Amino acid sequence: MSYGACRIAASLALALGAGLAQAQDANLGRNLAATCANCHGTNGHARGDMQPLAGVSAERLTALLAGYKSGAQSGTIMQQIAKGYTDEQIRLIAVFFAAQPATK
């Protein structure tokens, strides 16, 4: 295989790997967000008095979860839950809920 062909093959492998990583990130966000369903409803569509998460901007959700994690934001159980996530996991959860259609 020529040098040029090797470079093309390597570039293709990197591009495919990046696509796979993005797909895994999307699934990871969905899987992490599933733990929120007990209180905030499936896909963030809450019922009753609970705060819906679907359609809320990723920036807002990230800031709220970071506030719970640091203790700056008060809540009943969210401080304990948020402390269990890394910053990257919080970002993935926020991106997942932001992509869901807002609750009507």
N, C-alpha and C positions, 0 to 999 in steps of 0.2 A: 504494500500500500504506500502510495506517495505521501510526502509530507503534507501537501494540500488536502488530500483525501483524509488524512488523519485529523487535521484541524477541523475539517467539516464534520467528521464523525464525532469528535470531541464536543464541538459546539452543539450538535444535535442532541447528544447525551445530556449536556447541561440544560438545554432548553426543555427537554422532556422531563428531566429531574425537577426543574423549577415548576413545571405544570403539575407534576405529581405532588410536590410539596404544597402547592396552593390548594389542590383538591383535598389533601389531608388536613390542611388548616381549616378549610370550610367544614369538613366533617368533625374536626376536633371542637370547633366553636359550637356547632350544633349539639355535640355530645356533652360538652361542659354546660351549655345552657339548659339541657334537659333537667339538671338538678334544681333549676329554679321553678320548674313546673308546679311543684306542690303548692307554692304560695302565689306565684305570678301567672299561672295558667300555661297551657300548652302553647309553645312558640310565643310566649309573652302576652297572650290574650287573657288578662286577668278577669276574674268575676268578683262581684261584690265590691267591697271597699279597698281591695288590694290594688296597688299601683301597677298599671299595665306597662310592659316594657317594649312591646312590639311597636316599631316605627319611631322610637325615641332615638335621637342622633347618637352615633357611637361616641362622639366627644362628650356628650352629657352623661351617658351611662358610664363611660370610663372615669370621668371626674367624680361621679357619685360613688362608684365602687372604690375608687382610690381614697375618697373621704371616709368611707366606712372602714377600709383597711387600716388607715392611719389613726382612726379614732376621732377625726375632726367632724365627721357626720354622725349624729346620734341615730339610734334605731333600736329595735328590740333584739334581733338576732343577727342582723346583717354584719355587724362588726366581726363576729365570730366566723361567719361564713366567708366574708371577703378576705380575711387573713389566710384562709386556706388556698388562695389562688395566687399564682405568680402574676406579675404585671402583664406578661404576654398572654396568659390565660384570660385575664380580665379584658384585654383588648379583643381577643377572639370572641368572647361572650358578647361584648358590646357590639361588635361588627355583625354578629349573627342576629341579634335583636333589632338592630337598626335596619336590617334588610327585610324584616317581616312587615307585612302590611299593618298599618296602625289599626288599633281597636276602634270600632265605630261607637 
